[in-house]
Amino acid sequence: MSGRLAEFEPFVKSATPGLMRHAYSLCRDAQLSQDLVQEAFLRVFRNWDRIDMDRNPVAYAYRTVHNLYLSRLERRSSAELPVDSFEDRGGVEEPADQVHLKIEVSRVLSMLPPRERAVPISRYLHDLSVADTAAELGASEAWVRTTSHRALNRLRAVETAQPAQARTSPRSVAF
């Protein structure tokens, strides 16, 4: 068991930041994203002996996070209420224009259904190829390309619909 743990610990340390960003991008909830990543690591560890290290175990973990997220959506209680924002308590301060851009992109992405939202997040935020994204989501490459195209068109429509001044104003983002 200690040999498995010795191999698994460096994997967890290197994969955690990316998995946390991925989980938060999907669910927009800090606590839920931590729960998803923790549960994903438990499942990956259970299958650690069967995971082929040549086939990218990180991709396996990303897909596990995604599947756990979709499972939670299917069984989410009606008593749970999503929040529109969350207070980021750590990290480096970013220039104001990038913060507003991130808020706007998050708003537009939240308009997409959860399964479709995972495509631009995987493709453009995590820089996965079409094939890797399709494998992660258990979908065809054609579906990934089509969904990427539609998501980018939505982002472009929001960008062109706003006047230049409104795009940089913090009051232009409605929650």
N, C-alpha and C positions, 0 to 999 in steps of 0.2 A: 504494500500500500504506500509506503514512503517513497518508493521509486516513482509511482504514478503522481504523487503529490509534488515531488521535486520537478517533474516535467511540466506539471499543470500550473504551478505558481508563476513562472515567467510568462506563460501564455496569458494568464489572467491580468498580470500587470501591464502587458503591452496592449491587450485588446480592450481593456475597460474604458479608456477615454472615447474611443471610436464607437463602442457599443452604447455608451451612455448618450452620446450625441445622436446616434441613430434612433434609440428608443425615445428620447425626448422629441426628436423631429416627428416621430409617428404619433405620439400620444399627447404632447404639449403639457405634460404633468411631471414635475420633478420626482415626486415620490413614486408614482407609477413606473416611471422610467427606471428608477433604481430597483424596484421590485422585479420588473421584466428582466433586467440584466442579471440580477442575482439568481432568479429562477433559471435563466438560460445557462448560466455557469454551472448550476447544479445538474442540469440535464446533460450538458457537454461533459462534465466530469464523469457522470454515470456511464457515458458511452466512450470515454477517452480511449480505452483499449481498442475499440472498433473504428475509430476515426483514422482515416488515411492521412498522415501528415503531409504527403505529397500533394493532396488535393485541397489544400488551404483550409485549415480548421477554423480560421477566422470567419470565412464565408459561411461555414456551418453554424457558427455562433450567431451571425447576423440573421440567418434564416430562422434560427430558433427564436430569437427576439421577435422577429416579425410574426411568426406563427403564434407565439404566446400573446402578442398584442391582439391579433385577430380573434383568438379564443376568448380573451377578456371582453372584447366588444360584444361577442355573441352572448355572453352570460352576464353582462353588466346589469346590476340592479337598477331599477327605476329610481331608487332613493339616491343614487350617486349623481351629483351635479358637476359638470365640468366647469372650470373657471376660465375666464378670458385671458388672464395674464398670470404670470408667476414672477416673484421677486428673485432675481438672480443675485445671490449674495457673494459670489466670488468671481475671480477672473480679472482680467485686465480691462480697463475702460477703453471703449472704442470711440472713434470719432462719431459725432452726432449723426452725420449723414448716413453712415453705415448702419447705425442702430435703427434709424427710421426705415431704411431699405430692408433690413432683416424683419422688422415688424410687418411691413407691407407684404413681403414674400411669405411670411408665416400666415398672414391673413388669407392670402390667395390660396396657399396650399391647404389651409383648413377647409376651403370650399370643396376640395376634392374628396371623394369617398376614400376611406382609409386604405383600401388595397391599391387604388390608383395613386394616392399620395406617396406611397412607398416607392413608386417608380422614379419620380424626379429626385427624391431624397437619395435613393441609392445611386442613380446615374450621375447626378451633378454635385451633390454634397459629398458623397463618399467616392466619387470618381470610379464607379464600377462600369465595366463594359456591358453592352446589351446582353451578351451571353451570360455573364455573371449575375446580372440583375434578374434575368429570366430564371436562372437556376435558383437564386435566392428566394424568389417569389413563387416558384413552381408554376411558371407561366411560359407561354411561347415567346420567342424572340419578336415575332410580328406584333404581339399584344404589347410588349414592352416598347417597341418603336412607336406604335400608334399612341399609346398612353403618354409617352414622352412628348410627342408632337403636340397633343392636345393640351398638356399641362403648360408647355412653353407658350402656346398661343394664348392661354388664359393670362399668364404672366405678362406677356406683351400687351394684351388688351388693357390690363390695369395700368401699365406704364404709359401707354399712349392716351388713355382716357383722362389722366390727371394733368393739370397745368404744371409747368416746371416749378413754380413757387410752391404749390401744394405738395409736391413730392418731397420737398425738403422740410416742410413744416410739421412739427410734432402734432399739431391739431388736425392734420389731414387724415390721420389714422383713426378710424372709428372702431371701438371695441364693443 
